[in-house]
Amino acid sequence: MTNQRPLTIAIPKGRVAKALSPLLERAGLGTKNLLADDRRLIRMSDAEDIRFLLLKPDDVPTYVEYGVADLGISGRDVLLERAYDLYQPLDLGVGKCKMVVAGPEGAVIGDRPRVATKFSRIATEHFARKGVQAEVIYVGGSVELSPLVGLSDVIVDIVESGATLRENNLHVMEEICDISSVLVANRSLYKLRHAEVAPLVARLARGVEEGAI
């Protein structure tokens, strides 16, 4: 039954899909259908041998974990925050940024800092490793505002260029980890469909290498 459908890859829709398209092209996966300007959420590769599911970034690992998709492309931040049980065969090197602790100039991390973030698990585990019992406050957006108005002492967030931090008079205090897009696989399907999946992973790996040259 598993082999009755084409290999399926769950991909974050929108900006991320466009950023991934050069890599997919180098791997031989035609992206004309993938990048078509319409509302279809299920699309085939140009050769119609790969099926793409276009999802919200937070949903990609869920579709892979439950076996709806064989493979997926997810930000490492999502994987760390949700602690999914997925095989991660390849770092795609796309969307590179960092997870950091940031705060106003002169801010000090005390024994029990208040930390505003969308990434509650990552923040809690980071401070716990340092022996600090942080009060983590979930904030879904505009997290940079939190220390400016007294909601928190510092924030934990993803930083790419740092421009938003600088514009709000914040600076990086600590780096937690590097973030990029990662290829993830359902563990059972990776074994069951290995003859099909392994060559595709190899093509993507070559695409990553070619992009780094």
N, C-alpha and C positions, 0 to 999 in steps of 0.2 A: 504493500500500500504506500509506503514511504516514497518509493521510486516512481510513483504514478504522476507526480508533479515535478516541474522543473526545480532546480536549485533556487532557493528563495533567499534574498538578502534584504533585511530591513535597514532602511536608510533614513536619517533625519531629513525632513523636507525643508525646502526654502534655501536659505543662505548656505547652510552646511552642504547640501546636495550639490550646489554649484561649485563650492570649494573643492569637493571631492571629485568632480567630473574629470579634471586632467589626469588624476591618478587612475581612474577607472578606464579612461581612454588608453593610457599606456599599458594597462593590463589586458587590453583587447576587448573590453566591454563597451560596445557602442552606447553613447549616452544621448542620442538624438531624441528618443522617446522619453528618456528620463527627464530631460530638461524642457520638454514641450510645455508651453504656457497654457495649461488647462488644469482642471480640478481632479483628474483621475488619481486615485491613491494606490492603484495596482498598475504597474507598467512593466513591459517586457524590454529586455535589451534589444538592440537593433537586430541581432541575429535570432532573437526569440528563444534563446536557450537559457536565459537567466530571468527570473521574475524579481522585480523590485517592489517592496512595500514602502510607501512614503508615510512616515509617522512623525509625531512630535518626539523630540530628542529623548525625553524622559521615558517614553514608551518602548523604545527600540529594544532594550534588554529584556523586557517582559515578553515580547513576542518571540524572542529567541529562546528564553528560558522555558517557555511553554511549548516549544517545538513548532510553532506556526511558521517561523523562519529558521532556515538552517544556519545562516550567518547574519551578523548585524554589524553596523558601524556606530560606535557609541563613544561619547566623550569619557575619558577616564574619571572625570569628576562624578558623573552619574553612577559609574560602577562602584566607586569608592563610597559614595553616599548611601547607596541602596544595598551594598554587599551581596550582589548577585552571584550565584554559583554557575559561572560560565567559563568556558575555556577561552583564553586570550592568545591566539597563535601569532598575532602580528600587530606591532605598533605602526600605524600608517603615517605618522609624522605630519599629519595635517592638523591645522588649528592649534598650533603650539602656544601655550600660555602657562601661567603659574598660579597655584593656589597660595594665597599669602595671608598673613595677619597684617593689618594696616590700621593706622590711627593718626590723630593730629600730632603735630610737632610737639615734642616734649612729653607725649603720653608714656606712661609706665604701666607694665603689666604686673599687677600686684598678686596677692595670694588668692583672691577670688574676683577676677575681672568679669565684667559684664561684656558679652561678646554677641554682636548682632550678625546674623548670617542666614543664608538660604541653606547652607550645608551643615546642618546640626550635628550629624554623626562625625563628619570630618573634623569639625571644630572641637567637639567633645573629646575625641580620641587624641587629637594633637596635644591639647593641653593636659590630658591625663598622662600621656607619655612623659611630660615635663614635670609631673607631680603637682599640677595646678588644677584646682577644682573650680572650673569656670562656670559662670551662670550664662548659659547659651540661650539667646532670644531669637526665635525664628522671625525673619523678615523676608518677605517674598520679592521685594523690589526696592530700588533706591536705597540700598543698604548704606551708601556713603553718607546719607543724611544722619544716620543714627548717632554717631559720636559727636556730631556738630550741635545736636540739640539735647544731648544728655541722656539719650536712651541707652547708650552703651559706652564703654571705654574704648573698645576697639572693634574691628570687623574682621571677618574671614570671608574672602571673596576671590574670584578669578580675576587676574590682571593680565592683559596682553601688552599694551603699550604703556600703561600707567597714566595716560592723559586724564582720565576721569578722576583718579585720585588727586593728581596735581591741581586740577581745576577746583577741587573741593578742599584744598589745603590739607590733604592726607598724604602719608608716605608709608612705604613698605617697612614693617618692623621685623618680620620673619618670613622666610619662605617655607612653605609646608611641603609641597611636592610639585613636580612638573605635570602638566596636563596636555593631552593631545588626543586625537581620535584613534580608537583601537578597534581592530577586527575582533569580534567575539563570536563564539560558536556554541550551539547547544551540545553538551557533552555526549549525549547518546547518539544524536544524529551525526556528529562528527565521526563517530566510529562506524555507524551503520552505512553512511554514505561516503566513506573515506575515499573510495576510488574516484568519486566525482568532486568531492570537496578539496582534496589535497592538490590537484592540478590548479584549481582556481586560486587557492591560497598562494601557491608558487608564482602564479602570474601576477598577483597583487604584490608579492614580495619583490619581484623584478621591477614592477612599476614604481615601487618606493625607492629602490636603488637607482633607477634611471632618473627619477626626479631629484635625487640628491647630488647628481653629477653636475 
